[in-house]
Amino acid sequence: MVFKGRIDCDARARIYYLSHVRGLSVRKVADLYGVSRSSVFRIVQEGGVNKRSLRPASRKGRPRKLTERQKRLITRGIVTLRTEEGNFSAARIMEPAGIDNSEVSVRTVTRF
């Protein structure tokens, strides 16, 4: 039996209680709640709590080139340059924002 849905917190708590505390077999608990035996094993091993949801989402991969402050400065620079000049380039946006070409490339600013 393949279970592809999410198991809500109440069902997790009941599964943990029946299997770990009351001592029902994994097969009986799995049949009662319509989940797989491996799901019951996993819930009992986790202690009835979904540890993935408690863990803060860690940022993986390459760090961001633009900081939040630089993003705000770029956005503010776009608004001011649009009123003053009309047409401008990404390199021109970087000047009032105080962003150096050695820190962030023009292509990164263009993508943002």
MDTraj code that builds the backbone (N, CA, C; nanometers):
import mdtraj as md
import numpy as np

residues = "MET VAL PHE LYS GLY ARG ILE ASP CYS ASP ALA ARG ALA ARG ILE TYR TYR LEU SER HIS VAL ARG GLY LEU SER VAL ARG LYS VAL ALA ASP LEU TYR GLY VAL SER ARG SER SER VAL PHE ARG ILE VAL GLN GLU GLY GLY VAL ASN LYS ARG SER LEU ARG PRO ALA SER ARG LYS GLY ARG PRO ARG LYS LEU THR GLU ARG GLN LYS ARG LEU ILE THR ARG GLY ILE VAL THR LEU ARG THR GLU GLU GLY ASN PHE SER ALA ALA ARG ILE MET GLU PRO ALA GLY ILE ASP ASN SER GLU VAL SER VAL ARG THR VAL THR ARG PHE".split()
xyz = np.array([
    [0.0837, -0.1169, 0.0000],
    [0.0000, 0.0000, 0.0000],
    [0.0886, 0.1237, 0.0000],
    [0.0667, 0.2119, -0.0945],
    [0.1452, 0.3345, -0.1046],
    [0.0585, 0.4499, -0.0592],
    [0.1095, 0.5275, 0.0362],
    [0.0364, 0.6417, 0.0902],
    [0.1077, 0.7676, 0.0465],
    [0.0409, 0.8507, -0.0323],
    [0.1074, 0.9688, -0.0861],
    [0.0540, 1.0992, -0.0278],
    [-0.0357, 1.0917, 0.0703],
    [-0.0898, 1.2117, 0.1304],
    [-0.0102, 1.2528, 0.2529],
    [-0.0475, 1.3653, 0.3103],
    [0.0169, 1.4114, 0.4322],
    [-0.0619, 1.3594, 0.5511],
    [0.0090, 1.3273, 0.6563],
    [-0.0556, 1.2790, 0.7773],
    [-0.0651, 1.3975, 0.8730],
    [-0.1876, 1.4343, 0.9100],
    [-0.2043, 1.5521, 0.9950],
    [-0.1538, 1.5241, 1.1370],
    [-0.1390, 1.6293, 1.2139],
    [-0.0793, 1.6211, 1.3480],
    [-0.1606, 1.5331, 1.4424],
    [-0.2931, 1.5420, 1.4332],
    [-0.3777, 1.4604, 1.5207],
    [-0.3582, 1.3112, 1.4937],
    [-0.3570, 1.2756, 1.3670],
    [-0.3379, 1.1353, 1.3316],
    [-0.1988, 1.0883, 1.3740],
    [-0.0981, 1.1734, 1.3583],
    [0.0372, 1.1377, 1.4017],
    [0.0403, 1.1087, 1.5516],
    [-0.0257, 1.1961, 1.6280],
    [-0.0280, 1.1775, 1.7733],
    [-0.0990, 1.0481, 1.8109],
    [-0.2119, 1.0182, 1.7433],
    [-0.2839, 0.8943, 1.7723],
    [-0.2028, 0.7716, 1.7334],
    [-0.1355, 0.7796, 1.6177],
    [-0.0523, 0.6675, 1.5734],
    [0.0597, 0.6429, 1.6729],
    [0.1228, 0.7503, 1.7166],
    [0.2314, 0.7358, 1.8137],
    [0.1800, 0.6767, 1.9438],
    [0.0653, 0.7256, 1.9893],
    [0.0084, 0.6784, 2.1157],
    [-0.0252, 0.5299, 2.1075],
    [-0.0961, 0.4902, 2.0027],
    [-0.1370, 0.3502, 1.9912],
    [-0.0181, 0.2557, 1.9765],
    [0.0806, 0.2957, 1.9002],
    [0.1918, 0.2059, 1.8742],
    [0.2928, 0.2057, 1.9883],
    [0.3309, 0.3229, 2.0345],
    [0.4390, 0.3321, 2.1325],
    [0.3895, 0.3144, 2.2763],
    [0.2800, 0.3814, 2.3106],
    [0.2322, 0.3812, 2.4492],
    [0.1434, 0.2597, 2.4767],
    [0.0430, 0.2371, 2.3907],
    [-0.0497, 0.1263, 2.4133],
    [0.0077, -0.0079, 2.3696],
    [0.1067, -0.0067, 2.2826],
    [0.1741, -0.1298, 2.2437],
    [0.1056, -0.2088, 2.1343],
    [0.0171, -0.1452, 2.0563],
    [-0.0440, -0.2149, 1.9438],
    [0.0625, -0.2429, 1.8385],
    [0.0402, -0.3460, 1.7608],
    [0.1378, -0.3798, 1.6576],
    [0.1342, -0.2746, 1.5470],
    [0.2447, -0.2639, 1.4772],
    [0.2559, -0.1664, 1.3695],
    [0.1553, -0.1970, 1.2599],
    [0.1350, -0.3242, 1.2319],
    [0.0406, -0.3636, 1.1282],
    [-0.1017, -0.3214, 1.1635],
    [-0.1431, -0.3408, 1.2897],
    [-0.2787, -0.3022, 1.3317],
    [-0.2980, -0.1508, 1.3234],
    [-0.1979, -0.0760, 1.3682],
    [-0.2073, 0.0709, 1.3630],
    [-0.2140, 0.1176, 1.2183],
    [-0.1326, 0.0575, 1.1323],
    [-0.1328, 0.0953, 0.9911],
    [-0.2683, 0.0667, 0.9272],
    [-0.3291, -0.0464, 0.9618],
    [-0.4611, -0.0797, 0.9071],
    [-0.5690, 0.0134, 0.9602],
    [-0.5595, 0.0513, 1.0878],
    [-0.6593, 0.1413, 1.1477],
    [-0.6621, 0.2781, 1.0794],
    [-0.5456, 0.3328, 1.0506],
    [-0.5381, 0.4682, 0.9967],
    [-0.5158, 0.4739, 0.8470],
    [-0.5009, 0.3595, 0.7830],
    [-0.4860, 0.3578, 0.6380],
    [-0.3539, 0.4149, 0.5896],
    [-0.2497, 0.3972, 0.6684],
    [-0.1166, 0.4416, 0.6278],
    [-0.0266, 0.3194, 0.6175],
    [0.0888, 0.3380, 0.5601],
    [0.1797, 0.2253, 0.5438],
    [0.2512, 0.1943, 0.6752],
    [0.3036, 0.0736, 0.6837],
    [0.3780, 0.0349, 0.8040],
    [0.5028, 0.1194, 0.8184],
    [0.5661, 0.1544, 0.7055],
    [0.6866, 0.2365, 0.7147],
    [0.6541, 0.3755, 0.7701],
    [0.5348, 0.4263, 0.7379],
    [0.4937, 0.5557, 0.7944],
    [0.4768, 0.5454, 0.9451],
    [0.4189, 0.4349, 0.9912],
    [0.4025, 0.4149, 1.1358],
    [0.5395, 0.4045, 1.2022],
    [0.6302, 0.3275, 1.1433],
    [0.7658, 0.3167, 1.1985],
    [0.8319, 0.4546, 1.2074],
    [0.8174, 0.5341, 1.1013],
    [0.8793, 0.6659, 1.0978],
    [0.8198, 0.7593, 1.2037],
    [0.6880, 0.7545, 1.2203],
    [0.6221, 0.8393, 1.3200],
    [0.6662, 0.8011, 1.4602],
    [0.6745, 0.6716, 1.4880],
    [0.7180, 0.6256, 1.6203],
    [0.8634, 0.6657, 1.6444],
    [0.9463, 0.6543, 1.5418],
    [1.0871, 0.6900, 1.5562],
    [1.1038, 0.8399, 1.5813],
    [1.0201, 0.9229, 1.5157],
    [1.0285, 1.0675, 1.5336],
    [0.9678, 1.1124, 1.6663],
    [0.8978, 1.0264, 1.7332],
    [0.8356, 1.0635, 1.8583],
    [0.6985, 1.1245, 1.8407],
    [0.6337, 1.0978, 1.7284],
    [0.5000, 1.1494, 1.7044],
    [0.4973, 1.2906, 1.6498],
    [0.6119, 1.3540, 1.6392],
    [0.6185, 1.4920, 1.5916],
    [0.6923, 1.4922, 1.4591],
    [0.6422, 1.5686, 1.3657],
    [0.7113, 1.5822, 1.2378],
    [0.8268, 1.6787, 1.2563],
    [0.9472, 1.6273, 1.2690],
    [1.0619, 1.7111, 1.2988],
    [1.0991, 1.8011, 1.1823],
    [1.0588, 1.7642, 1.0633],
    [1.0902, 1.8479, 0.9482],
    [1.0163, 1.9810, 0.9554],
    [0.8952, 1.9798, 1.0094],
    [0.8193, 2.1041, 1.0173],
    [0.8678, 2.1919, 1.1325],
    [0.9310, 2.1327, 1.2343],
    [0.9818, 2.2114, 1.3455],
    [1.1154, 2.2769, 1.3142],
    [1.1884, 2.2181, 1.2232],
    [1.3209, 2.2682, 1.1872],
    [1.3074, 2.3930, 1.1010],
    [1.3829, 2.4980, 1.1295],
    [1.3747, 2.6156, 1.0428],
    [1.4302, 2.5828, 0.9047],
    [1.3705, 2.6414, 0.8052],
    [1.4142, 2.6154, 0.6684],
    [1.5524, 2.6758, 0.6490],
    [1.6504, 2.5900, 0.6354],
    [1.7862, 2.6392, 0.6162],
    [1.8061, 2.6744, 0.4700],
    [1.8827, 2.7772, 0.4485],
    [1.9097, 2.8202, 0.3123],
    [2.0224, 2.7350, 0.2566],
    [1.9944, 2.6700, 0.1481],
    [2.0939, 2.5855, 0.0851],
    [2.1325, 2.6455, -0.0488],
    [2.2485, 2.6076, -0.0952],
    [2.2931, 2.6547, -0.2254],
    [2.3808, 2.7772, -0.2145],
    [2.3952, 2.8436, -0.3259],
    [2.4836, 2.9591, -0.3335],
    [2.4241, 3.0773, -0.2573],
    [2.5064, 3.1497, -0.1805],
    [2.4552, 3.2672, -0.1105],
    [2.4142, 3.3773, -0.2084],
    [2.3222, 3.4595, -0.1684],
    [2.2729, 3.5683, -0.2524],
    [2.3812, 3.6731, -0.2719],
    [2.3885, 3.7264, -0.3933],
    [2.4856, 3.8318, -0.4216],
    [2.4364, 3.9664, -0.3695],
    [2.3088, 3.9928, -0.3895],
    [2.2522, 4.1200, -0.3454],
    [2.1963, 4.1070, -0.2049],
    [2.2319, 4.2023, -0.1197],
    [2.1734, 4.2061, 0.0133],
    [2.0370, 4.2742, 0.0049],
    [1.9614, 4.2649, 0.1131],
    [1.8300, 4.3300, 0.1147],
    [1.8443, 4.4817, 0.1002],
    [1.9469, 4.5369, 0.1600],
    [1.9690, 4.6823, 0.1505],
    [2.0006, 4.7226, 0.0071],
    [2.0848, 4.6452, -0.0598],
    [2.1169, 4.6752, -0.1985],
    [1.9934, 4.6642, -0.2871],
    [1.9070, 4.5692, -0.2596],
    [1.7835, 4.5563, -0.3365],
    [1.6959, 4.6801, -0.3202],
    [1.6857, 4.7278, -0.1957],
    [1.6061, 4.8491, -0.1720],
    [1.6665, 4.9690, -0.2427],
    [1.7995, 4.9816, -0.2387],
    [1.8655, 5.0937, -0.3048],
    [1.8474, 5.0886, -0.4561],
    [1.8524, 4.9704, -0.5131],
    [1.8311, 4.9557, -0.6570],
    [1.6887, 4.9959, -0.6935],
    [1.5928, 4.9496, -0.6154],
    [1.4529, 4.9831, -0.6422],
    [1.4303, 5.1337, -0.6322],
    [1.4880, 5.1954, -0.5301],
    [1.4762, 5.3398, -0.5142],
    [1.5452, 5.4131, -0.6291],
    [1.6598, 5.3593, -0.6731],
    [1.7319, 5.4213, -0.7847],
    [1.6548, 5.4138, -0.9138],
    [1.5833, 5.3050, -0.9356],
    [1.5018, 5.2919, -1.0567],
    [1.3943, 5.3994, -1.0604],
    [1.3306, 5.4213, -0.9461],
    [1.2216, 5.5202, -0.9409],
    [1.2759, 5.6601, -0.9689],
    [1.3866, 5.6951, -0.9067],
    [1.4409, 5.8303, -0.9274],
    [1.4944, 5.8487, -1.0688],
    [1.5638, 5.7500, -1.1231],
    [1.6158, 5.7623, -1.2588],
    [1.5047, 5.7655, -1.3625],
    [1.3962, 5.6960, -1.3355],
    [1.2849, 5.6963, -1.4301],
    [1.2238, 5.8354, -1.4405],
    [1.2160, 5.9068, -1.3278],
    [1.1598, 6.0425, -1.3320],
    [1.2581, 6.1416, -1.3914],
    [1.3889, 6.1223, -1.3671],
    [1.4899, 6.2179, -1.4155],
    [1.5255, 6.1963, -1.5622],
    [1.5555, 6.0726, -1.6004],
    [1.6110, 6.0475, -1.7330],
    [1.5161, 5.9754, -1.8268],
    [1.4362, 5.8863, -1.7762],
    [1.3475, 5.8080, -1.8617],
    [1.4098, 5.6753, -1.8987],
    [1.5158, 5.6775, -1.9791],
    [1.5852, 5.5549, -2.0185],
    [1.7200, 5.5497, -1.9483],
    [1.7561, 5.4324, -1.9038],
    [1.8832, 5.4156, -1.8344],
    [1.9239, 5.2697, -1.8383],
    [2.0495, 5.2450, -1.8066],
    [2.1014, 5.1076, -1.8092],
    [2.1143, 5.0545, -1.6670],
    [2.1433, 4.9261, -1.6584],
    [2.1620, 4.8640, -1.5275],
    [2.2860, 4.9198, -1.4591],
    [2.3895, 4.9507, -1.5380],
    [2.5109, 5.0097, -1.4805],
    [2.4811, 5.1477, -1.4218],
    [2.3912, 5.2193, -1.4849],
    [2.3535, 5.3536, -1.4349],
    [2.2734, 5.3413, -1.3047],
    [2.1970, 5.2341, -1.2897],
    [2.1210, 5.2119, -1.1657],
    [2.2161, 5.1869, -1.0494],
    [2.3273, 5.1226, -1.0777],
    [2.4211, 5.0854, -0.9722],
    [2.4915, 5.2062, -0.9118],
    [2.5031, 5.3150, -0.9853],
    [2.5741, 5.4342, -0.9352],
    [2.5073, 5.4956, -0.8124],
    [2.3793, 5.5350, -0.8189],
    [2.3193, 5.5929, -0.6989],
    [2.3033, 5.4929, -0.5845],
    [2.2979, 5.3644, -0.6193],
    [2.2840, 5.2626, -0.5156],
    [2.4161, 5.2392, -0.4438],
    [2.5262, 5.2861, -0.5017],
    [2.6565, 5.2693, -0.4383],
    [2.7103, 5.1278, -0.4486],
    [2.6696, 5.0564, -0.5516],
    [2.7147, 4.9191, -0.5704],
    [2.8334, 4.9206, -0.6651],
    [2.9414, 4.8567, -0.6239],
    [3.0633, 4.8513, -0.7024],
    [3.0581, 4.7310, -0.7961],
    [3.1189, 4.7429, -0.9139],
    [3.1202, 4.6314, -1.0094],
    [3.1980, 4.5116, -0.9584],
    [3.2891, 4.5321, -0.8642],
    [3.3647, 4.4189, -0.8112],
    [3.2785, 4.3345, -0.7165],
    [3.1775, 4.3953, -0.6548],
    [3.0883, 4.3219, -0.5640],
    [2.9828, 4.2433, -0.6417],
    [2.9097, 4.3153, -0.7258],
    [2.7952, 4.2590, -0.7957],
    [2.8065, 4.2953, -0.9430],
    [2.7773, 4.2003, -1.0297],
    [2.7867, 4.2277, -1.1729],
    [2.6618, 4.3006, -1.2228],
    [2.6767, 4.3606, -1.3378],
    [2.5646, 4.4305, -1.4026],
    [2.4542, 4.3296, -1.4360],
    [2.4940, 4.2095, -1.4707],
    [2.3973, 4.1070, -1.5061],
    [2.3095, 4.0713, -1.3866],
    [2.3675, 4.0674, -1.2669],
    [2.2896, 4.0371, -1.1465],
    [2.1866, 4.1464, -1.1228],
    [2.2271, 4.2723, -1.1396],
    [2.1340, 4.3844, -1.1211],
    [2.0260, 4.3786, -1.2269],
    [2.0614, 4.3442, -1.3499],
    [1.9629, 4.3345, -1.4567],
    [1.8595, 4.2266, -1.4252],
    [1.9042, 4.1120, -1.3745],
    [1.8137, 4.0044, -1.3405],
    [1.7198, 4.0428, -1.2263],
    [1.7743, 4.1193, -1.1304],
    [1.6898, 4.1626, -1.0186],
    [1.5853, 4.2602, -1.0689],
])
top = md.Topology()
chain = top.add_chain()
for i, resn in enumerate(residues, 1):
    res = top.add_residue(resn, chain, resSeq=i)
    for name in ("N", "CA", "C"):
        top.add_atom(name, md.element.get_by_symbol(name[0]), res)
traj = md.Trajectory(xyz[None], top)
